[in-house]
Amino acid sequence: MTANPRFRRVVRIGPVQVATYNDDRGREKHIAACTAPRCGASVDYDSRAAAELAARTHRFRVR
């Protein structure tokens, strides 16, 4: 059973949102998720710096 993560420190960098949450094992994780229509990119990272770098260098996928 998975619980809904509680996101904190949510920052928007262009169309990408970066947030911090705790995973199922209690480890702190960071996510970069694109909010642009039809993009659907979202990736988990172990460090906040990596998530923010991914947000700054994000390129949209062509679908």
Buried (B, 14 or more C-beta within 10 A) or exposed (E): EEEEBEBEEEBEBEBBBBBBBEEEEEEEBBBBBBEEEEBEBEBEBEEBEBBBBBBEEBEEEEE
